[in-house]
Amino acid sequence: MIIVRVNKNWLSRGQFMARPHFEPLNPLLHLSSQKLTLGCPALDHCLRGGVPVGSVTEIAGESASGKTQICLQILLSALLPPSRGGLSAASLFIHSEFPFPLRRLRDLSSSSSLSDPLDHIFVAAAHSPHDLLSLLAAAESLVARPPTRLPIRLIVIDSIAALFRSDFDNTPSDLKKRSFLFFKIAAKLKEQARRYGLAVVVTNQVVDVVGSEDGPGRLRVGNYAYLCSSGRQVCPALGLSWANCVNTRLFLSRKDMIAENNGSSRTTRRMQVVFAPHLPEASCEFVIVRDGVFGVDL
């Protein structure tokens, strides 16, 4: 396992200044773009092949809904050859939730047929939005000149909401500063995704919705008027400003436990496509077991 603690000394190698450039982008191009498998045929079918390359995909959900589990599985999937839905590539995992789930990643990799998969997964910690921006700037040189034989073609950030939990108040000036950082982070991720052909996956948390689902001021974003998890109405954190920063939004929810034949039970979860330029409304049930995340037929 190679753990990269990116520091500010990397900036001299990774900084660049982008000139303003406007170019029309056709969302339909995502229909034929390369996809990265999630490591489960049922989930891939829901997403018509997996996570698209060249754009930003958000996975939102409450705690223990499976966000990090799916991200860890995607890290290993990226190493697979394109014939098996992978990218033949290494990946960069930036985490703001602590500690990093190294033990779980090792468990998942032990059931993998790949040789030394952890040698191609790079990890860095972010403690604030500005820290994340510094990491993304420093990662430019890491992606352009990968330290292993495999190129880096996947960036995972887990999670974006954790970086904004305590640094901002609910005042007009702070909300403006927060939105500015949203756009700056998203612009950097999208620019790197397009320039280097990366798949970018970002996790987000949810907040409880107070009031009726059709009450005044309720804003619908995507395919659903409201979302539910564990019997509660929720919505992805960070509001409309951040929703406009991602290309695809997936929502994970927890459901009731299902009884097994042996008398035990398991918690089922659901993935829903909230919005995407290349996907219709779709959903898939899945469970988390020792060997990973797998779709189920109910």
Backbone as a ProteinNet text record, in pm:
[ID]
protein_1_A
[PRIMARY]
MIIVRVNKNWLSRGQFMARPHFEPLNPLLHLSSQKLTLGCPALDHCLRGGVPVGSVTEIAGESASGKTQICLQILLSALLPPSRGGLSAASLFIHSEFPFPLRRLRDLSSSSSLSDPLDHIFVAAAHSPHDLLSLLAAAESLVARPPTRLPIRLIVIDSIAALFRSDFDNTPSDLKKRSFLFFKIAAKLKEQARRYGLAVVVTNQVVDVVGSEDGPGRLRVGNYAYLCSSGRQVCPALGLSWANCVNTRLFLSRKDMIAENNGSSRTTRRMQVVFAPHLPEASCEFVIVRDGVFGVDL
[TERTIARY]
85.1	0	88.5	68.6	143.5	51.2	85.9	5.5	79.3	14.3	75.7	15.6	97.9	54.9	100.5	14	52	67.6	177.7	199.7	220.2	231.8	237.4	364.6	466.8	589.9	567.7	458.1	430.8	379.8	339	275	367.2	496.9	588.8	593.1	559.6	559.4	421.5	315.8	182.7	100.2	148.3	66.7	61.1	-53.9	-65.6	-171.6	-170.2	-269.9	-349.5	-480.5	-565.8	-619.8	-613.8	-671.2	-820.1	-899.7	-1042.6	-1064.8	-1150.4	-1176.1	-1317.9	-1395	-1532.6	-1549.5	-1610.3	-1625.8	-1759.2	-1844.4	-1974.1	-1954.9	-2026.6	-2019.7	-2156.5	-2160.6	-2285.3	-2305.1	-2410.1	-2431.5	-2449.9	-2496.9	-2519	-2389.5	-2276.4	-2148.1	-2122	-2186.5	-2168	-2224.6	-2316.6	-2376.2	-2272.4	-2172.4	-2072.1	-1936.9	-1929.2	-1802.1	-1765.8	-1638.2	-1592	-1651.3	-1684	-1743.6	-1653	-1659.9	-1585.5	-1684	-1665.5	-1755.5	-1752.7	-1867.6	-1875.4	-1840.6	-1809.6	-1775.1	-1895.9	-2012.5	-2136.3	-2220.3	-2257.3	-2336.3	-2469.9	-2536.2	-2667	-2653.3	-2554.1	-2532.2	-2487.6	-2403.5	-2359.8	-2478.1	-2570.9	-2689.3	-2773.4	-2785.3	-2860.6	-2798.7	-2665.9	-2593.9	-2553.4	-2606.4	-2575.3	-2425.2	-2359.8	-2218.7	-2128.4	-2171.1	-2088.2	-2071	-1964.7	-1934.9	-1870.9	-1923.8	-1866.5	-1731.8	-1644.7	-1514.5	-1531.8	-1458.6	-1461.9	-1562.6	-1623.1	-1720.4	-1717.6	-1799.7	-1803.4	-1932.5	-1919.7	-2033.8	-2039.5	-2154.2	-2173.9	-2255	-2213.5	-2289.2	-2329.7	-2460.4	-2510.7	-2587.8	-2584.1	-2657.4	-2624.9	-2710.8	-2687.9	-2572	-2532.7	-2426.1	-2465.7	-2370.7	-2390.7	-2482.4	-2498.5	-2579.5	-2498.3	-2365.3	-2281.1	-2192.7	-2184.3	-2106.3	-1959	-1897.8	-1754.9	-1730.4	-1821	-1805.9	-1799.5	-1888	-1887.9	-1760	-1716	-1593	-1472.2	-1461.8	-1349.9	-1354.5	-1474	-1486.8	-1449.2	-1481.9	-1445.7	-1294.3	-1225.4	-1078.7	-1018.4	-1070.3	-1019.4	-1066.2	-1187.5	-1239.4	-1157.1	-1102.5	-1023.9	-902.2	-852.2	-733.3	-763.6	-890.2	-927.2	-902.6	-881.1	-865.5	-998.3	-996	-1120.7	-1215.6	-1161.4	-1247	-1335.1	-1297.5	-1375.7	-1439.5	-1443.4	-1508.7	-1418.6	-1289.7	-1197.5	-1127.6	-1023.7	-947.8	-800.4	-761.5	-619.2	-539.8	-589.8	-533.7	-526.7	-437.2	-428.3	-530	-539.3	-639.5	-586.5	-651.2	-619.6	-744.1	-731.3	-842.7	-813	-895.1	-880.9	-993.5	-958.4	-1060.8	-1061.3	-1183.1	-1200.9	-1270.9	-1309.8	-1365.7	-1254	-1243	-1130.7	-1180.6	-1104.1	-979.5	-1008.1	-905.5	-918.2	-945.3	-1044.3	-1083.7	-986.1	-864.2	-761.7	-794.4	-845.2	-874.7	-980.4	-1083.8	-1188.4	-1134.5	-1049.8	-990.1	-905.2	-832.1	-752.8	-842.4	-955.6	-1048.3	-1101.4	-1137.8	-1189.7	-1081.3	-959.9	-851.7	-809.9	-831.3	-792.6	-875.2	-996.2	-1081.2	-1065	-974.2	-951	-850.6	-866.3	-773.6	-653	-648.7	-540.4	-415.8	-300.9	-173.8	-136.1	-118.1	-76.8	-159.7	-292.8	-375.9	-351.1	-313.8	-295.8	-174.9	-83.4	32.8	-4.6	-127.2	-169.3	-284	-301	-402.6	-332.2	-342.6	-277.1	-380.1	-341.2	-433.9	-377.7	-465.5	-427.5	-544.4	-515.4	-619.1	-639.5	-767	-802.6	-878.8	-844	-905.1	-991.4	-987.5	-1065.1	-1081.2	-1172.5	-1186.1	-1056.6	-984.5	-858.2	-753.6	-757.1	-667.8	-696.6	-825.6	-863.3	-814.3	-829.1	-781.7	-630.5	-556.8	-411.9	-377.7	-453.1	-430	-457.5	-566.2	-599.9	-495.8	-443.3	-336.7	-210.5	-178.2	-59.3	-77.2	-200.1	-226.6	-205.4	-200.7	-179.9	-52.1	55.3	181.6	176	100.5	87.4	13.7	-88.9	-165	-85.9	-17.9	58.4	179.7	242	360.1	342.3	261.9	232.1	357.6	368.8	487.6	488.7	383.3	379.5	364.2	366.8	355.2	215.7	117.5	-20.1	-52.7	-127.6	-171.3	-277.3	-290.6	-397.5	-516.8	-629.7	-747.1	-874	-856.1	-971	-934.4	-1020.9	-1008.9	-1137.7	-1123.1	-1237.7	-1219.9	-1325.1	-1324.2	-1435.2	-1399.6	-1495.2	-1471.6	-1548.2	-1660.6	-1645	-1721.3	-1713.5	-1783.5	-1894	-1972	-1894	-1813.6	-1739.2	-1644.6	-1601	-1508	-1575.6	-1707.9	-1780.2	-1866.4	-1845.2	-1933.8	-1919.5	-1796.7	-1776.4	-1712.4	-1668.9	-1594.7	-1682.4	-1813.1	-1899.4	-2026.7	-2067.4	-2194	-2304.4	-2426.5	-2541	-2570.7	-2467.6	-2481.6	-2462	-2517.7	-2502.8	-2357.6	-2269.9	-2130.6	-2063.4	-2090.4	-2031.3	-2090.1	-2219.5	-2281.8	-2223.6	-2192.2	-2130.4	-1989.7	-1913.9	-1779	-1784.5	-1883	-1896.1	-1928.1	-2021.6	-2057.5	-1938.8	-1859.7	-1739.9	-1644.9	-1627.2	-1539.8	-1598.7	-1732.3	-1797.4	-1757.4	-1777.4	-1752.4	-1605	-1518.1	-1374.2	-1330.2	-1380	-1346.9	-1402.8	-1529.3	-1592.3	-1522.1	-1483.9	-1415	-1282.3	-1210.1	-1082.5	-1104.7	-1204.2	-1231.6	-1273	-1359.8	-1406.6	-1294.2	-1210.7	-1098.5	-1002.1	-971.3	-881.8	-946.7	-1077	-1147.3	-1141.1	-1162.1	-1160.1	-1017.5	-924.4	-787.4	-718.7	-738	-666	-753.8	-879.4	-968.2	-993.2	-1024.8	-1044.3	-1192.1	-1217.1	-1347.3	-1334.7	-1426.4	-1423	-1549	-1531.1	-1643.1	-1631.2	-1739.7	-1743.3	-1861.2	-1839.5	-1951.3	-2003.1	-2131.2	-2196	-2287.3	-2307.9	-2397.9	-2538.9	-2632.9	-2770	-2811.8	-2915	-2974.5	-3123.6	-3182.6	-3325.8	-3406.1	-3518.6	-3609.5	-3720.5	-3741.9	-3845.5	-3962.1	-4084	-4202.3	-4256.3	-4369.8	-4435	-4359.8	-4372.4	-4297.2	-4341.3	-4466.7	-4515.2	-4538.3	-4470.5	-4488.6	-4426.3	-4458.7	-4401.1	-4250.1	-4184.1	-4039.5	-3963.3	-4033.5	-3964.6	-3915.2	-3788.6	-3727.8	-3698.7	-3748.2	-3723.9	-3595.3	-3505.2	-3380.4	-3371.5	-3378.3	-3366.5	-3499.9	-3493.3	-3609	-3710.5	-3675.6	-3760.9	-3795.4	-3922.8	-3965.1	-3904.8	-3883.6	-3818.4	-3754.8	-3663.7	-3591.3	-3610	-3612.8	-3631.8	-3521.7	-3482.5	-3385.1	-3411.9	-3417.9	-3447.6	-3578	-3675.9	-3806.3	-3811.9	-3707.8	-3702.4	-3690.6	-3749.4	-3729	-3595.8	-3512.7	-3381	-3352	-3246.1	-3196.8	-3045	-2974	-2828.5	-2784.9	-2676.2	-2625.6	-2566.2	-2542.2	-2472.5	-2560.1	-2688.4	-2783.6	-2772.4	-2846	-2857	-2725.3	-2646.6	-2519.5	-2431	-2417.9	-2335	-2402.1	-2534.2	-2604.3	-2573.5	-2554.6	-2521.8	-2376.5	-2296.9	-2153.9	-2122.3	-2213.9	-2186.7	-2265.3	-2210.8	-2276.9	-2383.3	-2353.1	-2442.9	-2460.3	-2584.3	-2610.6	-2678.9	-2617.1	-2674.9	-2710	-2821.2	-2865	-2874.7	-2812.5	-2816.9	-2905.1	-2989.8	-3078.2	-3076.8	-3106.5	-3118.5	-3264.8	-3288.2	-3425	-3436.3	-3556	-3579.7	-3493.4	-3473.3	-3392.6	-3473.9	-3405.3	-3468.5	-3427.3	-3524.2	-3494.8	-3435.1	-3329.5	-3264.4	-3322.3	-3294.6	-3343.9	-3284.7	-3164.5	-3099.1	-3139.4	-3236.8	-3284.7	-3218.9	-3111.5	-3044.3	-3114.6	-3065.5	-3125.1	-3014.6	-3049.6	-2952.5	-3023.8	-2951.8	-3006.6	-2989.4	-3097.2	-3087.2	-3073.9	-3011.7	-2992.6	-3036.5	-3056.3	-3106.5	-3026.2	-2991.7	-2927.8	-3029.5	-3041.3	-3132.5	-3055.5	-3090.6	-3035.5	-3122.5	-3066.9	-3141.6	-3138.7	-3019.5	-3010.2	-2878.4	-2879.3	-2761.2	-2794.5	-2698	-2725.7	-2742.6	-2700.4	-2699.5	-2784.9	-2859.1	-2932.3	-3078.8	-3169.3	-3308.5	-3324	-3442	-3469.5	-3452.7	-3377.3	-3350.5	-3311.9	-3324.4	-3285.7	-3247.1	-3175.9	-3128.9	-3112	-3156.9	-3137.2	-3001.1	-2934.5	-2805.6	-2782.5	-2687.8	-2648.1	-2496.5	-2448.6	-2305.2	-2268.7	-2179.3	-2134	-1982.1	-1924.1	-1778.5	-1701.5	-1749.9	-1676.6	-1704.3	-1795.8	-1819.8	-1965.3	-1996.7	-2131.3	-2191.2	-2313	-2374.7	-2524.1	-2573.7	-2716.1	-2794	-2921.9	-3006.6	-3138.3	-3203.7	-3337.4	-3436	-3531.3	-3627.6	-3761.8
-119.5	0	124.3	211	335.8	448.2	515.8	626.3	755.5	842.1	968.5	1079	1145.6	1262.6	1384.6	1437.1	1546.6	1672.7	1748.3	1871.1	1987.8	2104.3	2225.5	2235.8	2156.5	2160.8	2111.1	2038.5	1987	2095.5	2207.8	2308.9	2360.6	2365.7	2417	2327.7	2199.9	2109	2099.7	2128.9	2101.3	2223.1	2345	2461.3	2491.8	2544	2592.8	2701.4	2785.5	2891.1	2868	2847.2	2819.5	2950.9	2965.7	3082.4	3058.8	3165.3	3149.6	3085	2984.7	2913.8	2859.5	2890.3	2846.7	2750.2	2636.7	2533.7	2463.1	2455.6	2388.4	2239.4	2188.2	2046.9	1984.2	1876	1805	1697.5	1707	1604.3	1465	1456	1324.9	1249.1	1321.4	1253.2	1156.1	1177.1	1087.6	948.9	941	811.6	713.9	764.7	677.5	687.4	759	775.1	646.7	636.3	519.7	520.6	403	388.7	302.5	329.3	251.5	167.8	36.4	-52.5	-27.4	-48.4	-40.3	-173.8	-273.2	-404.7	-491.6	-452.8	-528.6	-513.5	-623.8	-614.7	-543.3	-564	-501.3	-349.6	-302.3	-158.9	-98.4	-170.4	-123	-111.1	-206.5	-202	-78.8	-45.5	73.4	200.1	201.9	319.7	305.8	202.1	177.8	167.3	91.7	64	104	196.5	237.4	387.8	430.4	572.6	628.5	736.4	791	858.4	842.9	909.3	1050.5	1144.6	1280.4	1371	1328	1410.9	1379.8	1453.8	1440	1369.5	1259.1	1183	1194.7	1235.9	1245.6	1126.1	1070.9	966.9	1024	1049.7	1109.4	1005.3	1018.7	925.2	947.5	894	906.1	817.2	831	747.6	600.9	515.7	371	332.1	421.4	385.7	312.1	312.3	239.1	324.8	454.9	543.6	503.7	492	458.4	316.9	224.6	86.9	82.7	156.1	161.1	226.9	333.2	401.4	308.5	231.7	138.3	32.3	-13.3	-113.6	-55.1	72.7	138.6	152.4	176.6	185.3	57.8	-56.1	-183.5	-209	-164.7	-183.7	-108.2	7.5	87.6	11.7	-83.7	-159.3	-264.4	-298.5	-400.8	-351.2	-443.1	-401.3	-352.7	-271.9	-222.8	-334.7	-450.5	-562.8	-611.1	-578	-615.7	-493.5	-381.9	-262.7	-167.2	-198	-112.8	-11.9	51.3	152.4	116.7	-0.7	-36.6	78.1	127.5	251.3	248.8	333	357.5	464.8	494.5	590.9	672.4	786.8	876.2	891	859.2	867.2	977.3	1083.7	1194.1	1182.9	1168.2	1147.8	1261	1298.4	1397.1	1335.3	1208.2	1132.1	1045.8	1041.6	973.3	864.3	755.9	726.1	668.3	662.2	598.6	449.1	391.2	250.8	150.5	150.3	63.9	-84.1	-121.7	-262.5	-314.2	-233.9	-276.6	-286.6	-193.3	-199.4	-324.7	-361.4	-484.3	-606.8	-607.6	-720.2	-734.3	-622.9	-627.1	-670.3	-621.6	-655.6	-801.1	-862.2	-1002.4	-1096.5	-1054.8	-1137.1	-1099.8	-1007.2	-964.2	-1056	-1071.6	-1153.3	-1073.5	-944.8	-857.8	-878.9	-853.4	-868	-736.4	-738.8	-621.9	-497.3	-503.8	-388	-264.2	-281.1	-165.3	-80.8	-137.2	-59.8	50.7	46.9	143.4	231.5	238.6	325.9	427.2	554.1	661.3	732.5	765	821.1	950	1050.1	1176.2	1225.8	1301.4	1352.9	1501.9	1542.7	1684.6	1725.5	1841.8	1887.6	2011.6	2072.9	2193.8	2210.7	2298.6	2324	2373.3	2460.3	2510.5	2399.6	2310.5	2194.9	2109.3	2089.2	2010.1	2075.4	2205.7	2275.6	2260.4	2266.1	2246.9	2105.6	2007.8	1869.4	1848.6	1908.3	1892.6	1958.3	2073	2138.4	2053.1	1997.2	1912.9	1782.6	1732.7	1606.9	1619.4	1742.5	1763.8	1694	1709.7	1647	1496.4	1451.9	1308.2	1239.9	1305.8	1250	1259.6	1372.3	1391.5	1299.9	1274	1186.9	1084.5	981.9	883.2	810.8	784.1	718.6	566.9	510.6	367.3	345.8	219.2	188.1	215.4	229.9	255.2	404.2	456.2	596.6	611.8	730.2	758.6	813.2	741.1	783.2	784.4	780.5	788.2	873.3	971.6	1050.5	1033.6	996.3	981.4	1078.1	1152.9	1243.1	1199.2	1160.7	1108.8	1178.1	1280.5	1334.1	1485.2	1542.5	1686.3	1762.8	1708.2	1780.5	1796.2	1696.2	1702.1	1821.9	1869.6	1982.1	2115.3	2118.9	2244.7	2244	2146.2	2131.8	2244.9	2292	2383.6	2516.9	2533.6	2655.2	2772.6	2749.1	2854.2	2867.7	2993.4	3022.7	3043.9	3046.8	3064.6	3214	3284.7	3428.2	3452	3561.6	3587.5	3588.7	3649.4	3657.7	3520.4	3440.5	3307	3215	3226.1	3144.7	3179.7	3308.8	3350.2	3292.6	3297.4	3239.6	3088.7	3023.4	2879.4	2843.2	2916.9	2891.3	2912.8	3016	3041.4	2921.6	2864.1	2747.9	2625.7	2608.6	2500.8	2507.1	2625.5	2641.6	2623.5	2669.8	2657.5	2511.8	2437.3	2294.7	2218	2243.6	2172.3	2202.5	2328.6	2365	2290.9	2279.6	2207.1	2059.1	1998.8	1856	1830.5	1914.9	1894.9	1917.9	2017.1	2042.8	1924.9	1869.1	1753.1	1629.9	1612.5	1497.5	1500.1	1617.9	1628.3	1621	1687.8	1693.6	1556.9	1482.3	1356.6	1232.6	1251.5	1136.7	1062.9	1138.8	1080.6	1054	953.9	938.9	1003	1092.6	1161.8	1126.1	1075.2	1036.7	1113.8	1180.2	1259.6	1213	1188.1	1152.6	1276.3	1270.7	1381.7	1324.8	1400.2	1360.4	1412.2	1381.1	1428.8	1500.5	1580.4	1649	1617.4	1620.9	1594.9	1711.1	1675.9	1775.6	1799	1924.6	1960.2	2022.3	1974.1	2026.4	1927	1958.9	1868	1865.8	1752.5	1734.1	1826.5	1879	1967.7	2109.7	2142.4	2273.3	2384.2	2509.2	2622.8	2629.9	2665.7	2679.4	2550.9	2438.8	2311.9	2307.7	2289.8	2292.3	2150.7	2116.5	1984.3	1987.6	1891.8	1880.1	1738	1721.5	1588.3	1517	1383.6	1300.8	1289.9	1333.4	1309	1438.6	1449.5	1565.5	1561.5	1442.1	1425.7	1287.8	1267.6	1142.4	1093	961	902.1	800.3	794.8	696.2	666.5	539.3	497	557.7	572	623.8	773.9	848.4	992.9	1059.6	1178.6	1260.1	1333	1319.5	1381.4	1445.9	1524.7	1579.5	1591.4	1582.7	1595.3	1728.6	1726.3	1846.1	1944.5	2064.7	2172.8	2250.2	2214.3	2297.6	2297.2	2392.5	2399.9	2439.9	2523.9	2567.3	2447.9	2356.3	2238.9	2144	2131.1	2043.7	2082.4	2211.9	2258.1	2233.6	2184.8	2163.6	2022.1	1928.2	1788.9	1752.8	1660.9	1617.7	1511.5	1422.2	1310.5	1301.5	1281.9	1262.7	1128.4	1044.6	917.3	926.4	865.6	870.7	729.3	707.8	579.1	590	490.7	490.7	354	353.4	229.6	190.7	58.9	8.7	-90.5	-148.9	-244.8	-368.7	-439.4	-560.6	-676	-761.4	-876.4	-1002.7	-1086.8	-1212.4	-1313.5	-1380.4	-1484.3	-1620.7	-1722.1	-1857.6	-1917.7	-1875.3	-1930.8	-1858.2	-1770.1	-1700.5	-1566.5	-1536	-1406.9	-1301.8	-1179.7	-1072.7	-982.8	-905.6	-814.8	-686.9	-577.7	-448.3	-430.8	-400.2	-371.9	-221.7	-187.2	-47.9	-27.7	95.9	126.3	238.8	223.4	329.7	386.9	519.5	587.4	691.3	703.3	808.4	932	1033.7	1157	1245.1	1265.3	1332.1	1294.7	1296.5	1266.6	1304.1	1358.7	1397.9	1278.8	1158.9	1042.6	927.3	948.5	837.8	874.1	777.3	797.2	769.1	790.4	754.8	604.1	562.9	420.5	397.6	272.5	238.3	91.9	56	-81	-109.2	-226.1	-268.6	-338.5	-320.3	-386.9	-415.2	-503.1	-535.1	-524.2	-508.3	-503.5	-627.2	-708.9	-830.1	-825.1	-929.6	-931	-909.6	-967.3	-961	-835.3	-749.1	-625	-586.6	-505.8	-453.7	-528.1	-581.7	-663.2	-632.5	-625.2	-605.1	-729.5	-709.9	-822.5	-813.8	-928.9	-937.1	-957.1	-864.5	-871.1	-917.4
0	0	0	-97	-102.9	-58.2	50.9	101.1	71.2	-5.9	-44.5	40.2	117.5	191.3	112.7	29.8	-58.3	25	3.4	78.5	-16.4	41.1	-40.7	-123	-90.6	-169.4	-311	-332.6	-466.5	-560	-503.7	-587	-696	-668.8	-769.5	-892.1	-874.8	-989	-1054.2	-976.6	-1027.7	-1065	-1035.2	-1062.3	-1211.3	-1251.8	-1388.1	-1388.8	-1490.5	-1501.2	-1628.1	-1611.8	-1727	-1783.8	-1915.1	-1980	-2003.5	-2001.6	-2027.6	-2163.8	-2165.7	-2290.7	-2287.4	-2388.8	-2394	-2510.5	-2481.4	-2582.8	-2561.8	-2664.2	-2646.7	-2622.1	-2522.4	-2488.8	-2508.5	-2581.5	-2607.9	-2501.9	-2417.7	-2314.3	-2372.1	-2495.8	-2555.5	-2578.2	-2577.4	-2593.8	-2480.7	-2364.1	-2249.8	-2278.4	-2376.3	-2407.6	-2460.4	-2529.5	-2589.2	-2519.4	-2407.3	-2339.1	-2265.3	-2230.4	-2155.4	-2016.1	-1966.3	-1833.6	-1745.3	-1615.5	-1516.3	-1437.3	-1438.2	-1367.2	-1217	-1152.3	-1006.9	-942.3	-1023.7	-970.4	-943.5	-995.5	-976.9	-1102.6	-1169.7	-1293.2	-1275.4	-1161.7	-1139.6	-1128.3	-1054.7	-1042.3	-1174.8	-1248	-1379.3	-1475.1	-1468.3	-1554.6	-1523.4	-1395.6	-1354	-1411.7	-1422.6	-1472.3	-1618.8	-1684.1	-1826.4	-1850.4	-1766.2	-1786.9	-1672.1	-1588.7	-1476.8	-1468.7	-1401.8	-1382.6	-1509.6	-1565.8	-1689.4	-1666.6	-1763.2	-1762.2	-1818.9	-1763.7	-1815.8	-1750	-1639.9	-1570.9	-1421.9	-1344.1	-1198.9	-1158.3	-1087.1	-1037.5	-886.2	-834.7	-690	-640.8	-526.6	-458.5	-323.4	-306	-182.5	-101.9	29.4	114	260.2	346.7	489.9	533.4	657	711.4	703	666.6	654.6	540.3	441.5	324.7	219.1	231.2	137.3	50.1	76.2	-9.3	-13.7	103.1	109.2	57.4	85.4	37.3	-115	-180.1	-326	-376.9	-308.9	-351.3	-343	-235.2	-221.9	-331.2	-363.9	-469.7	-605	-626.1	-751.9	-764.6	-653.1	-657.1	-715.8	-674.1	-724.5	-867.3	-900.1	-1035.8	-1138.7	-1099.5	-1194.2	-1245.5	-1166.5	-1206.3	-1312.6	-1329.5	-1426.9	-1568.2	-1664	-1803.6	-1860.6	-1966.3	-2026.9	-2069.4	-2104.4	-2143.6	-2029.3	-1904.6	-1786.7	-1719.5	-1791.3	-1740.4	-1664.5	-1654.3	-1581.1	-1669.8	-1614.8	-1687.2	-1699	-1645	-1638.4	-1577.6	-1464.7	-1410.4	-1258.4	-1207.4	-1063.9	-1025.8	-897	-851.3	-734.3	-711.7	-600.8	-514.7	-386.4	-291	-190.9	-193.8	-99.6	2.5	128.3	230.4	332	371.2	477.8	597.9	584.2	695.3	753	884.2	947	1041.2	1054.4	981.5	843	759.6	629.8	649.6	578.2	599.9	535.7	583.8	525.7	544.2	660.2	685.4	587.7	564.7	471.5	329.4	290.9	157.7	141.9	246.2	241.5	228.1	300.4	289.7	147.1	87.2	-49.5	-147.8	-126.3	-219.4	-207.7	-90	-71.8	-157.8	-193.3	-279.6	-426.1	-454.4	-591.8	-659.8	-789.4	-867.7	-914.7	-881.7	-926	-841.2	-900	-830.4	-763.1	-630.1	-552	-583.6	-571.5	-608.6	-523.5	-397.7	-310.8	-348.4	-426.7	-470.8	-569	-620.1	-722	-672.7	-541.6	-482.6	-393.1	-427.8	-353.9	-266.6	-144.7	-46.5	9.8	24.8	88.5	172.1	276.4	366.1	342.5	341.4	329	454.3	509.1	633.4	616.1	497.4	473.1	322.2	277.9	133.4	70.2	139.5	84.7	78.7	174.9	172.5	50.6	20.3	-96.9	-225.4	-235.9	-355.4	-371.4	-261	-267.5	-312.8	-263.5	-303.3	-451.2	-501.4	-642.5	-731.2	-687.2	-763	-763.3	-647.9	-637.9	-714.3	-719.7	-789.5	-939.6	-989.1	-1132.7	-1179.8	-1105.1	-1144.6	-1124.8	-1023	-997.7	-1112	-1165.3	-1276.6	-1406.4	-1425.9	-1549.4	-1556	-1437.3	-1433.1	-1321.7	-1346.1	-1240.6	-1194.1	-1064.3	-1010.5	-1029.5	-1084.4	-1112.2	-1261.4	-1301.9	-1444.3	-1498.6	-1409.7	-1450.8	-1442.4	-1538.3	-1528.4	-1420	-1365.9	-1270.3	-1347.3	-1340.9	-1416.1	-1330.4	-1200.3	-1109.7	-989.2	-957.9	-835.3	-756.2	-629	-539.7	-422.3	-391.1	-275.3	-180.8	-59.5	38.2	173.5	211.5	138.3	124.4	30.5	9.3	120.7	171.5	274	403.5	438	564.5	568.9	454.2	449.2	480.8	470.4	489.4	614.9	702.2	818.5	919.2	943.6	1056.3	1020.2	897.1	863.1	821.7	804	750.1	833	853.2	921.1	818.5	866.1	777.3	759	712	685.2	536	481.8	338	290.7	369.5	326.8	326.2	430.1	435.5	329.2	302.2	197	60.5	41	-85	-98.2	12	9.8	-15.2	46.4	29.6	-114.8	-175.1	-314.5	-407	-378.1	-459.4	-454.1	-334.5	-321.6	-392.7	-386.7	-461.4	-607.9	-666.5	-809.5	-843.5	-755	-780	-775.5	-676.2	-664.8	-783.7	-817.8	-929	-1061.2	-1081.2	-1205.3	-1218.1	-1108.5	-1110.9	-1140.8	-1076.5	-1099.2	-1243.9	-1297.1	-1434.3	-1535.1	-1508.3	-1598.9	-1600.9	-1484.2	-1478.9	-1540.7	-1518.6	-1576.3	-1727.6	-1786.9	-1933.1	-1987.6	-1920.5	-1972.9	-1970.7	-1861.8	-1845.7	-1862.4	-1897.7	-1913.9	-1784.2	-1677.6	-1545.4	-1517.7	-1437.4	-1373	-1235.4	-1201.5	-1072.8	-995.8	-874	-787.6	-656.5	-618	-495.1	-410.6	-282.9	-196	-123.6	-88.8	-18.9	88.9	192.9	299.8	272.8	361.5	347.4	475.3	461.9	577.1	578.7	697.2	710.2	652.4	590.7	536.1	637.5	672.6	768.9	693.5	720.7	653.5	553.6	494.9	400.7	269.5	199.8	76.1	-35.6	-28.5	-133.6	-80.5	27.6	88.7	5.9	39	-34.8	-17.2	-124	-118.8	-142.3	-153.8	-178.3	-322.8	-341	-472.7	-519.1	-635.3	-691.4	-772.8	-745.8	-821.5	-874.1	-1004.4	-1063.1	-1077.6	-1072.6	-1103	-990.1	-870.1	-755.1	-682.1	-638.4	-561	-421.9	-369.5	-239.6	-234	-140.3	-123.7	18.6	35.5	167	196.4	322.6	367.9	514.6	549	685.8	736.8	646.4	685	703.8	666.6	681.8	546.6	535.2	415.8	430.2	329	332.4	197.9	193.4	67	76.9	-34.9	-31.4	28.7	101.6	167.4	66.7	114.3	43.5	-54.1	-67.8	-139.2	-290	-349.9	-495.7	-561.9	-495.1	-555.2	-587	-489.8	-515.6	-614.5	-611.3	-705.5	-849.7	-873.2	-1008.4	-1045.9	-952.8	-977.8	-1025.2	-1009.6	-1046.7	-1171.9	-1250.4	-1373.3	-1347.4	-1254.1	-1223.3	-1072.2	-1027.6	-884	-863	-779.5	-738.5	-590.6	-552.2	-413.2	-357.9	-240.9	-172.9	-49.4	-29.4	86.9	152.9	282.4	359.1	368.3	362.2	370.2	485.3	499.5	606	587.5	695.8	692.2	634	556.1	492.3	565.9	596.6	666.5	571.1	614.9	536.9	574.1	491	516.2	643.3	679.4	798.7	927.6	918	1036	1062.1	991.2	1007.9	921.3	925.9	846.5	791.5	691.6	632.1	591	592.1	552.6	402.5	334.2	191	170.9	62.2	26.6	-117.5	-153.4	-287.4	-348.9	-476	-552.8	-650.4	-652.6	-744.2	-825.4	-952.3	-1037.2	-1018.3	-953.2	-929.4	-1053.9	-1109.3	-1239.6	-1305.6	-1437.3	-1518.7	-1662.5	-1736.3	-1875.1	-1968.2	-1923.4	-2011.4	-1959.4	-1848.6	-1787.8	-1764.4	-1783	-1743.2	-1593.8	-1540.8	-1402.1	-1385.9	-1284.9	-1263.7	-1118.5	-1074.1	-937.5	-931	-824.6	-806.6	-658.6	-613.6	-475.5	-463.9	-349.2	-330.4	-182.3	-156.3	-19.1	-9	113.3	140.3	220.6	166.2	232.5	242.7	297	317	187.9	77.6	-48.8	-128.7	-81.6	-153.1	-161	-260.9	-285.2	-403	-382.2	-487.1	-497.6	-620.8	-645.1	-609.8	-574.3	-535.6	-611.9	-628.8	-686.4	-572.8	-559.6	-450.2	-502.2
[MASK]
++++++++++++++++++++++++++++++++++++++++++++++++++++++++++++++++++++++++++++++++++++++++++++++++++++++++++++++++++++++++++++++++++++++++++++++++++++++++++++++++++++++++++++++++++++++++++++++++++++++++++++++++++++++++++++++++++++++++++++++++++++++++++++++++++++++++++++++++++++++++++++++++++++++++++

